[in-house]
Structure formats: C-alpha cells, structure tokens
Amino acid sequence: MYFGVDAPPRIKSQVWPLYEAPFIRRHPHKDVGDEAVPLREAVAGLFGLIPHGAGELTFGRRTYNAQSETVAEKPTFRDAWRNGQRCIVPVEHIYEPDWRGGTAVPTRIQRKDGKPMGIAGLWASNTKATGEEVFSFTMISVNADDHELLKNFHKPGDEKRMVVILGEDQYDDWLDAPAARSMTFMQQFPAQLLMTTAEPDRGKRKV
C-alpha cells in the first residue's frame, strides 16, 4: 500500500526478465468523475517490454531496460514513450555485480531509509504474441559513469548505468508527464541516499 495501490496476485519475491511482476500506471478511467476510481492502479506484467507489434513473448528477454538517451527513438520503446505509457516499477531493492575485486559479486542496492524504490518505466500491451492481451514493462536507465556509488559496478571498461529512481513527490508528475517534458526526470538518484550489501552466494545452488 506504500504506493497507494493494491498489489496484484501472484507476485514473486525475486524477478528476472519475463517473470510477472507489478507496475503502477494511471487508471485508464481516472477521468470519468467517479470517486470510486483510483488515480493509480497496479497491474501485473512481464518484466521486459513487448511492443504491440512483437510476435513472440521472448522479445522481452532483452528489453527489461531502456536507455534514456535512445528511449524516444528506438522502435521498441518509442510508441510507449510518445503515447504517455509511463509507469512506476515498485521494488524493495535491485542487484548489480560489483567487479572491484576482480570477479562479479552480486550486490543488493536499496534506499538507506528502508523505503521501497519507485523506478521510472514504460508499459505496453500486446495481443499479437498469444492472441490475448499481455502487459509488459521496462525500467529506464541513465549513465552512471560519474555516480559516486554506481560507478563501482559492472565490468571494468563497460559503461556504468543506473535505473531512474523517482522521489515520492515525482510519482504523479511522472505518470502524467508528456513526452516533451519526460526527459527532465532522467536524473541520477543521490548516492548518499543509497546503501549496498554484498551477497556473494546469491544464485548459487545450495547443497
């Protein structure tokens, strides 16, 4: 209820590309004048955006992140961007690989204040792949080469990226923002408000 919505059923504690997870969008009937209709709603969708023209759900395996620099023009994301299909992706934390020791160490990243993170995203609806409506979503990222914390992650030599973590006061503005104003939200979240925890055994099979 932190985001003012009821969570959809069947939510998993860990999410990977093409897993079903919640995203928050404007309710499609918010303007009908009925006080019973909430301004926001949580929808279950596949993690990895599947545009309306894609013929297979597996398309989403490589579209779970959209880069802010190309999101407005790249065919996969541009319709959702131009049509105002903004969403907030609610997460407790995310994971990135820390390579400073020479090998990738899974590391949890979260807010220091313990609050969940609302990540700026886009959503899409597709009926071509299965014949039924399937919702999906992506998270938007920005360059983090100069970010005090996130510059330490990913392989040496690779571009550093971080997802766009919104402030609570930005949630409604992001959901309502027209394409012409949406780039103003593409900012790094302050490093001093984040914390990291190394989890080297994450993903390893227990004997």
N, C-alpha and C positions, 0 to 999 in steps of 0.2 A: 504493500500500500504506500510505500515511500514516494512513488511517482504518481499517486492519485489514481491508480487503476487496479483492477483485479487481475491477477496473473492467470493466463490461460492454463488449462490442464496439461499434464504430461511433460512438464518441464524437467530437463535433465540438469544435474549439478555441474557437469562438465560438457562443454560444447566444442565440437570440431566442425570443419566445413561439411555442409549438407546435413548436419544434425538440426532437429527442430528446436527452436528457441524463441523467446518473446521479443517483439519490438513494439514500440509505442508510437502511435500516429494520431493525427486529428481524427475524431469520429466523423465518418462521411455524412452524418445527418446533424452535425452540430448547429447548423444554421436554420433548422426548421422551427425554432422558437419553443420547443418542448423542454422544460426544465429537467425532465427525466433523462434526457440525452446528455451524456457527459461530454466534456470538451475533448478528452483524450480516451483512447482505448488501447488495450494491449492485445496484440494479435500474434498467433503462433505462425512462424515462417521458417523456411530453411535458411541456414547460415551460408550465404553465398548467393549473390543476386542473379536471378534467372530472368532476363528481359523477356518481354511478351513474345518476341519472335524466335526464341530459342526452342529447338525441338527436343532437347533432352535435359533432364534434371541434372545430369552430371556436369553441365555447363557451370554450375555453381561451385565446383571444386576449386576454381581459380579466380573467383570474383568476390571473395569474402572481404577484401579491402579495395577501396577506391582511392586513388591518389588525388589530392586536392588540385594539383597542377593540371590534371587532364580530365577530371570528372565531368566537366561541362561539354567536352568534345568527344570523348571516347564513346563509340557506338553502344557499348554495353550499358553505360550509365547515363548518357546524355538525356534520354527521354524522361527518366525518373527525376533528373536534376531540373530540367526545363518545366516539367509538369507539377513541380512542387511536392513530389512524393518523399517528403522529409520524414525521418523517424528518429527516435531516441532508442538506443540499444542499452538496456539496463544490465549492468554486470557488477558483481562484487569485486572482482579483480581480473586481471589479464596476465598472461605469461609471455615472457620474451627470453631468448637464450643469451646468457652472459658469457662472452668469449674471452674475458680478460685473463683467465688462467690458461688459455690455450685450447680448451675444449668447451663445448656448449653446455652450460649449466642452466637447467630450467629455473626461472626466477619469477616469483609472484610479484606483481606490481599492483598497489592499491592506494587508496587515499589514506593519509595519516589520521584523519578524523574518524575513520571507520565507516563513513557513509558510502553507499554504493555509487558507482560511476554511471553517468548518463552520457553515452558516446553518440556523436552525431553520425547519422546514417541515412541511407536511402532504401526504399522498399519498392517491390514490383509485384505484379500479378501476372501469372502465366497460365494459359489453358491449352496451349499447343502441345506441350510435352506429354501430358497424360489424358487430355480430354476433360479434365476437371480443373477448377481453379486452385492454383498453388501459389501461396505467398512466399516471398523470399526477401532477404535484406543484405546489405553490406555496411561495413563501417568505413568511415572516411579517415584517411591519414594525412599527416603533413610531414615535411622534412624535419629531422631532429638532429642534424649534424652538430648543431651548436647548443643542444639542450643539455643542461648540466648533468642530468641523470641518464636520459635515454641514449645519449651519445656513446655510452659504455656497452650497448647491446648490439647484437647481430655480428656477423663475421667481420674481421678486420678488412678494411678496403671496401666493404659494402656500404651503400647509402644507409644512414640511420633514419628510421621512421617512427612515428608515434601516432596513435589514434587521437582524434579530436575529442577531448573530454570537455563537456559543457559544464558551465556553472549552473546552479539551480535557477538563478534569475534569467538564464538564457533559454530555458526549455521551451516556453511558449513562443518566444520570438523565433527560435529556430524552426519550429513546426509551421509557423506562418510566413516565414521569410520567402519573398520572391527570388527567383534566380539571380536577379541583378544585385541583390543585397546579401546573398548567401555566403559569398567569399569572405565577408567580414568576420565570420565565425571560425574561419580556418586558422586557428591560433594554437600554439603550444600551451599545455597546462603547466603551471608553475612547478618546477622541480621540488621546491621546498614543501609542497603540499602532498607529495607522494612518498611512499616508502617501499622498499623491496625486501623480499625474503627468498633466499636461495633454497630450492627444493631439488637437490641432485638426484633423488630417487623417483621423481615424478615420471610416470610412464613405464617404469621398469616392472617386469613381471615378478610377483612375489612367489617364492618357493615354499 
